[in-house]
Amino acid sequence: MLRVEGLSVSYGAVQALNDVSLEVPPGRVTAVIGANGAGKSTLMRSLAGLVKPQGGRVLFEDEDITGRKPEDVARMGIALVPEGRSTIPDLTVEENLKLGGMWRSHTQRGTSLTRVYSLFPVLSERRSLGADTLSGGERQQLAIGRALMCGPQVLLLDEPSLGLAPLIVTQILELVSQMAKDSGMAVLLVEQNAATALRVARTGIVLNLGQIVKSGPAQDIANDEELRHAYLGY
Amino acid sequence: MTNFIDYFLGGVSTGAIIALMALALVLVWRSTRVVNFAQLGQAMITTFIALTVRDATGSWLLALVAAMASGLIVGVIVYFLVIRPVKRLDTSGAIIATFGVLIALQALAGMIWGGDQKAFPPPISNSGYEVFGRTWPFSPYDLLVVVLLLVLVLTMTVVFTRTSVGLAMRASAFNPEVARLSGVRVNRMLILGWAIAGLVGAIAGVLVAPLSTLSPTSFDIFLVFAFTAAVIGGLDSLVGAVAFGIGTGLVISLVSGYTDSGNAPVVALVLLVLNLLFKPEGVFSHHKARAV
């Protein structure tokens, strides 16, 4: 569904991504893991159009979308949940959700809102409260909910575990994985927390210093002790 | 005591107009994080256009409509011609550039309409109501000004809080990246912000002209008051702009009444300095702190 071919990104003299190629198939979770500074967020940001790559291509359903603007990428059906503060605290919970997918028809948005509220009941309870009143886990649910409001075919999750309790992370990721299975949505998950990510993912990709050092079935990567020691630090 | 009531009433419509001007500054700040010092220069130009239309047709309403339409257009032109190219290079450069636009607009107005003070007659009586056997410094025209402010603020509140465009504009102001990732065309929202600010400023210009006179520089003093109100309100708060706009109008009316009208800008400056010393983020700001 989403294919990356030879993607290279540099910030000035620093090469953040070097000739990265990968595939994100529908209906399952693909996890990109690696230490801090491996280029994971750069990868996500260039897929979403926030960073312009110097080389390589991003293909969505065989259409070249390299270098498109983020708002156009979102409208095509690729939704990024960026790392950290990706909800708007000054808006209410429902306004944060309604922000997603504003270009879609009234009916489509209504359906998506109902679906998000049934996936994340806590958001429904808090819909008219300010997003600043939510806990970290609730805020992450809200950020994912906003992305789902865009009706995405590809969901990009950047480090959703950041600052959250392990139990909550597992719950959220299992929900996302189930959603991918049910709806055929492609999910690309980027995580520093490799163990958790590999548990929900089908395919694992290890990124180190901007290059892919290994990719294969998530189970194999989780069991590869040498790889874990060398790149994942556990 | 009657003095106090007189000065207070005399400040209400001025306050309402300052509130509108402060609103225009806030709208621009929210969309592009630039303080538009040319805002009242734009308003001056559109008020001259309104005066020309009024002289040609005799209709105040048509003049107001002409001001609003040209306000929208001038706002967009200033954004595209000056702010966008300069801001790409440097944000503080864009703020300085708005001063340049102000001076250019004043020169332009001088060339077209001349530098003399021109009268802009009010559409309805500007002599105070007579109640309890005395004349109060509050006229039917003052009432019109206050009513128009209320209508405008109410309309904007509804647009900003109840419509998709309003939500998109607020989101673009608070967090442009998340807005873009949600599919909002943030650039269009910026242009819309400048357009609406131009419209609000244009209304303020047409309303203030009958209270004094109109010349290329006659709005300069209002820039001081509107800027003070907008900054004390927090620069990004519409509520703050309205509250402190009216407040500033009342304060300068009281100061002018009890002392001398020449003291009003000094008092505004003192208020601004006190605000920056003790509450630099502004009273109604969404942000915790602002670099000064």
HADDOCK unambig.tbl for C-alpha pairs under 7 A between the chains (distance, minus, plus):
assign (segid A and resid 70 and name CA) (segid B and resid 180 and name CA) 5.88 0.50 0.50
assign (segid A and resid 70 and name CA) (segid B and resid 181 and name CA) 5.68 0.50 0.50
assign (segid A and resid 71 and name CA) (segid B and resid 180 and name CA) 4.75 0.50 0.50
assign (segid A and resid 71 and name CA) (segid B and resid 181 and name CA) 5.63 0.50 0.50
assign (segid A and resid 71 and name CA) (segid B and resid 182 and name CA) 6.69 0.50 0.50
assign (segid A and resid 71 and name CA) (segid B and resid 183 and name CA) 4.07 0.50 0.50
assign (segid A and resid 71 and name CA) (segid B and resid 184 and name CA) 5.92 0.50 0.50
assign (segid A and resid 71 and name CA) (segid B and resid 185 and name CA) 6.19 0.50 0.50
assign (segid A and resid 72 and name CA) (segid B and resid 183 and name CA) 6.58 0.50 0.50
assign (segid A and resid 74 and name CA) (segid B and resid 181 and name CA) 5.90 0.50 0.50
assign (segid A and resid 74 and name CA) (segid B and resid 182 and name CA) 6.27 0.50 0.50
assign (segid A and resid 74 and name CA) (segid B and resid 183 and name CA) 5.22 0.50 0.50
assign (segid A and resid 75 and name CA) (segid B and resid 183 and name CA) 5.65 0.50 0.50
assign (segid A and resid 79 and name CA) (segid B and resid 181 and name CA) 6.90 0.50 0.50
assign (segid A and resid 80 and name CA) (segid B and resid 181 and name CA) 6.63 0.50 0.50
assign (segid A and resid 86 and name CA) (segid B and resid 178 and name CA) 6.28 0.50 0.50
assign (segid A and resid 88 and name CA) (segid B and resid 175 and name CA) 6.79 0.50 0.50
assign (segid A and resid 99 and name CA) (segid B and resid 167 and name CA) 6.97 0.50 0.50
assign (segid A and resid 99 and name CA) (segid B and resid 168 and name CA) 6.68 0.50 0.50
assign (segid A and resid 99 and name CA) (segid B and resid 182 and name CA) 6.33 0.50 0.50
assign (segid A and resid 100 and name CA) (segid B and resid 182 and name CA) 4.58 0.50 0.50
assign (segid A and resid 100 and name CA) (segid B and resid 183 and name CA) 6.89 0.50 0.50
assign (segid A and resid 101 and name CA) (segid B and resid 182 and name CA) 6.11 0.50 0.50
assign (segid A and resid 101 and name CA) (segid B and resid 183 and name CA) 6.27 0.50 0.50
assign (segid A and resid 147 and name CA) (segid B and resid 182 and name CA) 6.93 0.50 0.50
assign (segid A and resid 150 and name CA) (segid B and resid 182 and name CA) 6.86 0.50 0.50
